[in-house]
Amino acid sequence: MSLMTAYASRFEVLRDTEKCISCGRCIQECAHGVHQFYKDTKKLTADEKRCVNCYRCVATCPTQALKIIQNRQAINASSNWSVNNRREIYLQAESGGVLLSGMGTVKNYPLYWDKLLINAAQVTNPSIDPLREPMETRTYLGRSAVEVQRDARGQLVNNLPTHLTLETPILFAAMSYGAISYPCHQALAQAATQLGIFYNTGEGGLHRDLYQYGPHTIVQVASGRFGVHRQYLETGAAVEIKMGQGAKPGIGGHLPGAKITEDVAQTRMIPVGTDAISPAPHHDIYSIEDLAQLIHDLKCANDHADISVKLVSETGVGTVAAGVAKAKADHIVISGHDGGTGASPVSSVKHTGSAWELGLSETQQTLVLNHLRDRVTVQVDGQIKTGRDVVIGATALAAEYNGVEKASAVKDKLIEMTHLNETLYCCGIACSSQGFKTKAGNYQIDLLLANVCKQNVTRFPYEIVRLAEDIAGGLVVTMPSQKDFHSDTVVGRNGETIGDICNKFFATREGVSTEDRQRILRFIENLCLGAAAVGYRTESMHGAGSPQAQRIMIARQGNLQAKKQMAKEIAGIE
């Protein structure tokens, strides 16, 4: 018996035998093979160890006969030995390997910035006449000259280091070839070129076909030195030295051998099918002096390139950043916990890393105190994303595919979704812009507006998703599976297959294929209530803390007495 067989399942699948009609819908919808039908007993059973609590079977059961709960027989958890920790230990003991994960940290960190507002007046000289004068978001990355120099004739010496010019102050963060596919890397390169910004190769080298995008490419030198050679270094407009990664501080890159195809292997200069594991440290960097030597060597390899150093957002990063500035790096990258990772030990992703905002704050203060801030520019590395815009777009597309996009009720609901989404954005901007500086020198946001924002975060996303499900319709949970749409099983009198019938009766407006309609509805299902959502609506109701605590803070900060006094004065009561 394997270790995992002996270990209790996480969930119990409860089936009401009086409600169950043995229709087999749960078998059809479950992607993990949990539900099984035994012909001898004519009963449905469940292999609970396969269950991941995606809730698809519960949502699609026509008689609501199913319920999934936490396993009541599971081993009691403690603060040090949670159920998940024990499960991971069993899995590692059984497999003899390290559990890998990706997509950044899984810790429930607060999302500081859901959106970024780039105010042109903050990144360029303000225009005298904003209605007629153009405003730009162009910005530059690079090191400033330490001092102004003149030649024997008194003329200024052009000793300015190389700068990267960005039309918009946003870059595509490092993503390695192999961790992502060639088409994805190519799309990033093409997008960066068209937008006038830069993309980062990550530590997987650069495919030979993408050298043409060199003027908008940042090549990375990591501890494994995969794919690093002279032509690679000369191609990039900048070279980034990766000292660490925010999502997994202290751990090098790890790409499983299954992803090392022939093309990836050739680019990374390693054998096909072998694990690409980068060591945690650079074995030629054990001091700031060693880092300074590597910076010098890279400048010699590519004398027109900007040299940056990527540091992890953690306690003490400011001190390291000061040393990097003295080592004559052109700019510094602060990497936060919410950045992605192709593959990383689960323990690292869960328990390490901090927000890039915290690392940026410490770096800024330390550089200023040591009179180094004017030497370098600072870049941050993390994530900027929101699912709400995607939900709204998918819902609008579903309405169009269903042929109801012109209905006034649908238009009104789409407007309401946009209104709720942008209101959250406004709340976040408002609580910051209305902040003030305390006597201690710290910056304090407006607590009333902050708690109003938190209160809205617990309500608005839930309502946005509800409206999305409303517009998409019941087909979101009742549509046949992909297998049914492609089934060639004959069931009709005239030779019609299951696929033929599904495509006939689930067809929509002219010009829209049944498959496209199915795809967008499945997409909404995954976003709103499927396995990919991870309880999005439930999370939105509780993710910002106790709603009652927020209401208490609103009551305290609302200054109700002043509002009552104003009413009395206007009414002539006092």
C-alpha positions, 0 to 999 in steps of 0.5 A: 500500500502506498503512502498516499493510499494510507493517507485520508482523502481531503474531501467527502463526496456525499450522495443523497440516494433518494434524490440521485436518479443515476443519470450519470451526469456526475461521471460525464462532468468530472475531469478527475474520474471521481464518480463511477457506476457499478453495473452489478449493484447499479449504484454510483460510488465515488473515489474520494481520493481523486476529488479536488473540490472543483464543485463541477459535479455539484453544480451540474447535478440535475437533482442536487443530490451531491454535496462535497465537504471536508473529510471528517476523518482527516488527521487533526491539523496544528499551526505547525503541521497543517493538512497540506504540509503533511500531504506534501511530506507523504507525496515527497516520500512516495515520489522521492523528489521535490514537489514543484509549483509555479505561477508565483506565491500562493500565500494570501498576500494583500494586492496593493495595486490592482491597477496602475494609473500612469499620469503623464504629468508625473513622468514628463515635464507638465505642458503649459497648454495641455489641450494643445501640447502633447504629453508623453509617457516616455521614460529612461532606465540607466545610470547617471554620470557621477560628475560633469567632465570637460576636455582641455578646450572646456567642452563637455565630455559625453560620458553618459552611460547607456540608457534604455528608452521606453515609450511607456514605463512598463516592461515584460518581466523575465520568462524563460524559453522552456518555461513558456513556449516559443510562440509566447516568447515570439509574441512578447518580442513582437509586442515589445517592439511594436510598443517601444518597450522591452521584454526579458528572456529570462535565464533560458537563453534566446532562440536564434529566430528572435535575435532580430528583436535584439533592440527591444530585448533584455538578456538575462545572466542567471546562476545556471548560465543557460544559453549564455554566450558571446552572441547572446550577450551582444544581441541584447539592448540590456543585460540583467544579472539575476541574483534572485527571484521574488517568488522563491528567494534563495532558490535557483530556477528549476525546469523539469526535463520533460520540458527540455525539448530538442529546440529548448535544449539547443537554446539552453546548451544542455542535453535533451530531457535533462532537468535544468536546475540553476544553483541558488548562488552564482558560484563566481559571486560571493561579495560585492567586489565579485559582482562588480567584476561581473558587471565590468566583464558584461560591459566589456562583452557588450559595451552598448548595453545597460547592465541591471541587477535583479534583487529579491524584495526582502529585509536588508535589500536596501543595503545590497542595493547600495552595494550594487549602485557602488558596483556601477550597475546601470539600474536595479530591479526589485523582484516581489513575491507575486511574480511568476515562476516556471517551477519552484519547490512548493515550500519556497513558493508558500513560505518565502518572499515579500511584496515588491512595494516593501522592497522598493521602499527600503531600497529608496530610503537606503539609496537616499541616505547614502547619497546614491539615489541619483546614480541609478534608476530603480525598476520593480518586478511583480505582477499587475493584473485583474480578472474583473476586466477579463470577466466583463470582456468575456461576458460582453462576448458571450452576450454577442454570441448569444445574440442578445447584445442589443437588449436593453437589460443586457446593456444595463448589466454590462454598464453596471459591471463596468461601473462597479469595476471602476468604482473599486479603482476610484476608491483605491486611488482616492484613499491614497491621494487623500492621504497625509504625512504624519509627524513621524514622517510616515505617509498615512492613507485616508482611513475612512476611504480605505475602509470604504474601499475594503467594504466595496471589495467584499461586495462589488466583485461578487456582484460583477460575477453574479451579473456575468453568470446572469448574462451568460445564462444557464448554459454556463453549467448545463452545456454538454461537455467537449467530448459530447460536441466531438462524439461520433456515437450514432444515436439518431434514426437518420444516422445523427451522432451525439456531436451532430445533435449538440452542434445543431441545438446549441448553435447560435447566431450566424457567423458564430461557431458552436465551438466558439460559443462553447469556449467563451461560456466555459471560460466564464464558468472557469472564471466565476465558479470553476476550478480555475476560480478557486472560489472567486466569489467566496474569496471576494466576500471575505478576502479583505477582512471582516466586513463588520470590522470595516463598518466599525472603522467607517463609523469611527471615521465618518464624523457623524457628529459634524454631519448632524451639526451641519444639518442643524445649522441649515435647518435653523435648529441651533 
